[in-house]
């Protein structure tokens, strides 16, 4: 049986994730009390074959005291030899406020005594036991609906059970750190193409920017150091049964240096690992400024 537990903050895209999984053949059960998870799985295993796929949604609509039981439930599933993964969807508080304001939906924890910002902060605290036990945390702050659907498919449906999925994600420090980053490298000490007028509107995927960066000895030294570090330690992560790892490469704006190095690292490690992706979170934000 393939089991995915989907959780996350209200407004982060949980319903979208469950709909994606339902569309590809998962039997989806939303808002299940945590205490009912072990008996439900036992019932499924007793009456279904190993080809069945289930996705179960768990969030703050559960009884609050149930959420503290989540680590114990996860431990019991592991002890029973159950194969599963926990997917947690996250987003920055200001993004969640904007989403609720745009849709005019009511947050499940807001009432006449609790405003939206307070409800989001309370929900973050209540869901900490779930987030801390997640196999994969997806930050949806900068994802549109289509990007979120594609990412869920890639990380859940397209995952190979025997491999570790690696994501190189470029970003700009001025736009904030990626919430889902496992390892972060800082490229802000490298020569910046931004200060070359003809390179400023281009990105780290353009030939002129690539040529400029490859002429800089410090860029090559940084690449060599990161490549050696990851070559040594990524197999250790994989040996420790990691299913996913996100390696965030940051520069000031997320347009030139981080993009170039993320692309280069993805191409290098794609020859070693079977599931290596690259994503550029902030590459085009300069056009919106």
ZISUL-V936341 format. One record per residue. PHI is phi in whole degrees, -180 to 180 (NA if undefined). OMEGA is omega in whole degrees, -180 to 180 (999 if undefined). Layout:
PHI/OMEGA + PHI/OMEGA
//
This chain:
NA/176 + -101/-177 + -116/174 + -124/174 + -99/-177 + -108/178 + -142/179 + 149/-179 + -75/176 + -62/-178 + 93/-178 + -87/178 + 115/-179 + -60/-179 + -62/177 + -62/180 + -61/179 + -65/178 + -65/177 + -60/-179 + -67/177 + -65/-179 + -65/-178 + -102/170 + 106/176 + -80/169 + -84/-172 + -104/177 + -128/-176 + -101/173 + 59/178 + -87/173 + -59/-175 + -59/-178 + -64/-180 + -91/-177 + -64/-180 + -60/179 + -65/177 + -64/-180 + -64/178 + -61/179 + -67/180 + -64/-179 + -64/-178 + -76/-173 + -122/-178 + -122/177 + -90/-174 + -72/-179 + -86/-178 + -68/179 + -126/-178 + -128/172 + -124/-175 + -122/180 + -93/179 + -133/-179 + -155/-173 + -73/174 + -72/171 + -66/172 + -59/-173 + -58/-177 + -66/179 + -64/-174 + -64/179 + -72/179 + -83/-172 + -58/179 + -58/179 + -67/178 + -64/179 + -62/179 + -62/-180 + -67/178 + -68/178 + -66/179 + -61/180 + -80/179 + 78/-178 + -76/176 + -93/-178 + -160/173 + -141/180 + -111/180 + -108/-179 + -117/179 + -100/-175 + -125/175 + -164/179 + -68/-177 + -54/-178 + -67/176 + -69/179 + -63/178 + -60/180 + -63/-179 + -65/179 + -66/179 + -67/-179 + -71/-177 + -88/-178 + 61/175 + -81/178 + -95/175 + -69/-176 + -61/-179 + -105/-180 + -88/176 + -154/-176 + -69/179 + -105/-174 + -131/179 + -80/-173 + -63/-179 + -62/178 + -67/179 + -64/179 + -64/179 + -64/178 + -65/180 + -63/177 + -57/-180 + -66/-178 + -66/-176 + -91/179 + -55/179 + -61/179 + -75/-179 + -61/-177 + -66/-179 + -105/-178 + -77/173 + -77/-178 + -144/175 + -111/179 + -107/175 + -88/-176 + -97/-174 + -56/-175 + -110/-180 + -106/170 + -86/-174 + -59/-177 + -68/179 + -65/179 + -65/179 + -60/-180 + -65/-178 + -68/178 + -64/178 + -60/-178 + -65/-173 + -84/-178 + -110/-175 + -74/-175 + -88/-177 + -74/173 + -92/-172 + -58/-173 + -95/-176 + -122/174 + -108/178 + -81/-179 + -117/177 + -120/170 + -94/-176 + -123/175 + -82/-180 + -158/176 + -108/-180 + -59/-178 + -71/176 + -102/178 + 98/179 + -71/174 + -66/-178 + -64/-174 + -90/-176 + -71/173 + -95/178 + -132/-179 + -124/174 + -118/-175 + -106/-178 + -101/-173 + -70/178 + -83/-177 + -88/176 + -54/-170 + -107/177 + -61/-180 + -56/-176 + -84/171 + -101/-171 + -55/-177 + -75/179 + -95/-173 + -55/-179 + -80/-178 + -88/180 + -128/180 + -69/176 + -99/-178 + -88/-172 + -60/-177 + -66/178 + -68/178 + -60/179 + -61/180 + -62/-177 + -68/-179 + -74/174 + -85/-176 + -95/-180 + -57/-178 + -64/179 + -66/178 + -65/179 + -63/179 + -64/179 + -59/-179 + -60/-179 + -65/-180 + -67/-179 + -62/179 + -66/-180 + -60/-177 + -70/178 + -61/-180 + -78/-168 + -102/178 + -59/176 + -61/177 + -69/176 + -62/-180 + -64/179 + -67/179 + -91/176 + 66/173 + -75/178 + -90/-177 + -140/170 + -149/179 + -110/-179 + -110/-176 + -93/179 + -115/-174 + -116/167 + -132/-174 + -65/-176 + -108/-179 + 76/-174 + -116/-172 + -114/-170 + -63/-178 + -67/179 + -66/-180 + -59/-177 + -70/177 + -64/178 + -61/-177 + -66/179 + -67/178 + -60/-180 + -65/-180 + -68/-174 + -80/175 + -64/178 + -83/-176 + -106/-178 + -113/-173 + -86/-177 + -136/-178 + -124/-177 + -119/175 + -134/178 + -140/-179 + -115/-172 + -67/-169 + -118/-169 + -59/-176 + -110/-179 + -68/178 + -65/-180 + -75/-180 + -87/-176 + -72/999
//
